[in-house]
Amino acid sequence: MLVNKLEEKQVKLQAKKEAMALSKEYRRKRIKMRVRKNIDGTATTPRLSVFRSNKSIYAQLIDDLAGTTCCQLPLLINLLKRKGQN
């Protein structure tokens, strides 16, 4: 009986995690579409896209008309912090 309750709890927890992941993904897509409908990158004025992770920051310049990335640059947060202290 105790095993069944534990299994039931684990199944509920897994379902909750999956539902939360889907809602996060859906939220990200909505934000992306909201931004992209207002901002278009061209060859003369490319769109800047920035992604931040725990260890690094990534920046890209994107030409939406051609569908290409003009340039990309990974920046390490530790290097930026050191330069800011000097």
C-alpha positions in Angstrom: 0.0 0.0 0.0 2.8 2.4 0.9 4.6 1.6 -2.4 1.4 2.4 -4.4 1.2 5.8 -2.7 4.8 6.6 -3.4 4.4 5.6 -7.1 1.2 7.7 -7.3 3.1 10.7 -5.8 6.0 10.2 -8.3 3.6 10.0 -11.3 1.8 13.2 -10.2 5.2 15.0 -9.7 6.4 13.9 -13.1 3.1 15.1 -14.7 3.4 18.4 -13.0 7.0 18.9 -14.2 6.0 18.0 -17.8 3.1 20.5 -17.7 5.4 23.2 -16.4 7.9 22.6 -19.1 5.3 22.9 -21.8 4.0 26.1 -20.4 7.5 27.6 -20.3 8.1 26.6 -23.9 4.7 28.0 -24.9 5.5 31.3 -23.1 8.9 31.6 -24.8 7.3 31.1 -28.2 4.7 33.8 -27.5 7.4 36.3 -26.4 9.5 35.5 -29.5 6.6 36.0 -31.8 5.6 39.3 -30.1 9.2 40.7 -30.5 9.7 39.4 -34.0 6.5 41.0 -35.3 7.8 44.4 -34.4 11.5 44.0 -35.1 13.0 43.0 -38.5 16.7 42.8 -39.2 18.1 44.0 -42.6 21.6 43.9 -44.0 22.1 47.6 -43.1 20.5 47.3 -39.6 20.6 43.7 -38.4 18.6 42.5 -35.4 20.6 41.8 -32.2 19.7 38.6 -30.4 21.2 37.9 -27.0 21.1 34.6 -25.1 22.3 34.4 -21.5 23.2 31.2 -19.8 24.8 30.6 -16.3 28.3 30.5 -17.7 28.3 32.8 -20.8 26.5 35.3 -22.9 26.0 34.8 -26.6 25.2 37.7 -29.0 24.2 37.4 -32.7 23.5 39.9 -35.4 20.7 38.5 -37.7 19.6 39.6 -41.1 15.9 38.5 -41.3 15.4 39.3 -44.9 18.2 36.9 -46.1 17.6 34.5 -43.1 21.2 34.5 -42.2 23.4 35.3 -39.1 25.8 38.0 -40.0 28.0 37.5 -36.9 28.0 35.8 -33.6 30.1 36.3 -30.5 30.2 34.3 -27.2 31.2 36.4 -24.2 32.4 34.9 -21.0 30.9 36.4 -17.9 34.1 36.0 -15.8 36.1 38.0 -18.4 33.5 40.8 -18.3 33.6 40.9 -14.5 37.4 41.1 -14.4 37.4 43.9 -16.9 34.8 45.8 -14.9 36.9 45.6 -11.7 40.0 47.1 -13.3 
